[in-house]
């Protein structure tokens, strides 16, 4: 009987802990597939560093002070500290302008409006990168979830996350923060 009571208490505690994550998940997405882990910067522990996938040398290296001077506080929080903008608040989540989305930090071409679609998640979503070599992936085990982080390979900026629930032909959803992007509109 004691074991059953302990199990019930543990289950209740876990449901309370994860209730905040589940309530942030938009209704169009399966539970657990949200870009919004919270607004706090993610940790970058030694374990996380060992699990990074496809990491290449950065072509753009700047000091923290240089990034802070060049970016807005929100851009810095998202792109350099791995934060996340709130759903449905970013500049590009509902944009239908044509053009190429570039990294806000270094200007590398990342995504195109031709691959953009409305996922209902509240963030700009793309089914494929425009320039594959400029978009990399790293393992992200923060916030009690196993996800794949999307980064700019040129400067290491945090862009968002990629999930396997997107449309054909790739079945991928690159869920990207507007604060990490700058749209170069087609003239």
C-alpha positions as CSV (number, residue, x, y, z in Angstrom):
1,X,0.0,0.0,0.0
2,X,2.9,2.4,0.8
3,X,4.4,1.8,-2.6
4,X,1.1,2.7,-4.3
5,X,0.8,5.9,-2.4
6,X,4.4,6.9,-3.3
7,X,3.7,6.1,-6.9
8,X,0.5,8.3,-6.9
9,X,2.4,11.2,-5.3
10,X,5.2,10.9,-7.8
11,X,2.8,10.8,-10.7
12,X,0.9,13.8,-9.4
13,X,4.2,15.8,-8.9
14,X,5.3,15.0,-12.4
15,X,2.0,16.1,-13.9
16,X,2.2,19.4,-12.0
17,X,5.8,19.9,-13.2
18,X,4.9,19.2,-16.9
19,X,1.5,20.9,-16.9
20,X,3.1,24.3,-17.8
21,X,4.8,22.7,-20.8
22,X,1.6,21.0,-22.0
23,X,-0.5,24.2,-21.7
24,X,1.9,26.1,-23.9
25,X,1.4,23.6,-26.8
26,X,-0.8,24.9,-29.5
27,X,-3.8,22.7,-30.3
28,X,-2.7,21.9,-33.8
29,X,0.5,20.2,-32.6
30,X,1.0,16.9,-30.9
31,X,1.8,17.3,-27.2
32,X,5.5,17.8,-26.6
33,X,6.2,19.3,-30.1
34,X,6.4,23.0,-29.2
35,X,9.1,25.4,-29.8
36,X,8.4,27.3,-26.7
37,X,10.5,25.8,-23.8
38,X,10.2,29.1,-21.9
39,X,11.8,32.5,-22.1
40,X,14.8,31.7,-20.0
41,X,18.1,30.9,-21.7
42,X,18.8,27.2,-22.1
43,X,21.8,25.6,-20.3
44,X,24.8,24.5,-22.3
45,X,26.4,21.9,-20.0
46,X,29.4,19.8,-20.8
47,X,27.0,16.8,-21.5
48,X,25.1,18.9,-24.0
49,X,28.3,20.0,-25.7
50,X,29.3,16.4,-26.3
51,X,25.9,15.6,-27.9
52,X,26.1,18.3,-30.6
53,X,25.5,17.0,-34.1
54,X,27.3,18.2,-37.2
55,X,29.1,21.0,-35.5
56,X,31.4,22.9,-37.8
57,X,33.9,25.7,-37.2
58,X,32.2,29.0,-37.1
59,X,33.0,31.5,-39.8
60,X,31.8,34.5,-37.8
61,X,33.3,34.9,-34.3
62,X,32.4,37.9,-32.1
63,X,32.7,38.6,-28.4
64,X,29.6,38.6,-26.2
65,X,29.9,42.4,-26.0
66,X,30.0,42.8,-29.7
67,X,26.8,40.7,-30.1
68,X,25.1,42.8,-27.4
69,X,26.0,46.0,-29.1
70,X,24.7,44.8,-32.5
71,X,21.5,43.1,-31.6
72,X,18.3,44.2,-29.8
73,X,17.8,42.7,-26.4
74,X,15.2,40.2,-27.8
75,X,17.5,39.2,-30.7
76,X,20.4,38.7,-28.3
77,X,18.3,36.7,-25.8
78,X,17.0,34.4,-28.6
79,X,19.9,34.1,-31.0
80,X,22.9,34.2,-28.6
81,X,21.3,32.8,-25.3
82,X,19.0,30.2,-26.9
83,X,15.8,31.9,-25.7
84,X,12.4,31.7,-27.3
85,X,10.0,34.4,-28.3
86,X,6.4,34.0,-27.3
87,X,4.1,32.2,-29.8
88,X,2.1,34.4,-32.2
89,X,4.2,37.6,-31.3
90,X,7.1,37.4,-33.7
91,X,7.4,39.7,-36.8
92,X,7.3,36.8,-39.3
93,X,5.0,34.2,-37.9
94,X,2.1,35.4,-40.1
95,X,4.2,37.1,-42.8
96,X,3.3,36.3,-46.5
97,X,6.0,38.5,-48.0
98,X,8.3,36.8,-50.6
99,X,12.0,36.7,-50.1
100,X,14.9,35.0,-48.3
101,X,15.1,34.9,-44.5
102,X,18.7,35.6,-43.3
103,X,20.4,35.2,-40.0
104,X,19.9,38.3,-37.9
105,X,23.5,37.9,-36.6
106,X,25.6,37.3,-39.6
107,X,23.3,37.6,-42.7
108,X,23.7,34.0,-43.9
109,X,20.8,32.9,-46.1
110,X,18.7,30.3,-44.1
111,X,15.2,29.9,-45.3
112,X,13.0,31.0,-48.3
113,X,9.4,32.1,-48.4
114,X,9.0,29.3,-51.0
115,X,9.4,26.7,-48.2
116,X,7.4,28.7,-45.6
117,X,4.0,27.4,-44.5
118,X,1.4,28.0,-41.7
119,X,1.9,25.3,-39.1
120,X,-0.4,26.9,-36.6
121,X,2.4,26.9,-34.0
122,X,2.8,30.7,-33.7
123,X,6.3,30.7,-35.1
124,X,7.5,31.0,-38.7
125,X,7.7,27.4,-40.0
126,X,9.5,26.0,-43.0
127,X,9.5,22.5,-44.5
128,X,13.2,22.8,-45.6
129,X,16.2,25.2,-45.4
130,X,16.9,27.5,-48.4
131,X,20.7,27.0,-47.9
132,X,21.3,23.6,-46.3
133,X,24.9,24.3,-45.6
134,X,24.0,27.4,-43.5
135,X,21.5,25.5,-41.3
136,X,22.8,23.0,-38.7
137,X,21.3,20.8,-36.0
138,X,22.4,20.1,-32.5
139,X,20.8,17.9,-29.8
140,X,18.9,19.8,-27.2
141,X,18.0,18.0,-23.9
142,X,16.9,21.1,-22.0
143,X,13.6,21.6,-20.2
144,X,13.1,17.8,-19.8
145,X,12.6,17.3,-23.5
146,X,14.7,15.7,-26.3
147,X,14.6,18.0,-29.3
148,X,16.7,19.0,-32.3
149,X,17.9,22.6,-32.1
150,X,18.4,24.5,-35.4
151,X,21.4,26.8,-35.6
152,X,23.2,29.0,-38.1
153,X,26.4,27.2,-39.0
154,X,28.1,30.5,-39.9
155,X,27.8,32.2,-36.5
156,X,26.2,29.6,-34.1
157,X,23.0,31.6,-33.6
158,X,20.1,29.7,-32.1
159,X,17.2,29.7,-34.7
160,X,14.6,27.4,-33.2
161,X,13.9,23.6,-33.4
162,X,13.0,21.1,-36.1
163,X,10.3,18.4,-35.7
164,X,9.2,15.5,-37.9
165,X,5.6,16.6,-38.1
166,X,5.8,18.9,-41.2
167,X,4.3,18.6,-44.7
168,X,5.6,16.6,-47.6
169,X,8.1,16.3,-49.2
170,X,10.3,16.5,-46.1
171,X,7.8,15.9,-43.3
172,X,9.9,18.4,-41.3
173,X,8.8,21.5,-39.5
174,X,11.6,24.0,-38.9
175,X,10.0,26.1,-36.2
176,X,12.1,29.3,-36.2
177,X,12.1,32.4,-34.0
178,X,11.4,35.6,-35.9
179,X,13.9,37.3,-33.6
180,X,16.7,35.2,-35.3
181,X,15.7,36.2,-38.8
182,X,15.8,39.2,-41.1
183,X,13.7,39.0,-44.3
184,X,15.4,40.2,-47.5
185,X,12.2,40.9,-49.4
186,X,11.9,40.2,-53.1
187,X,11.7,43.5,-55.0
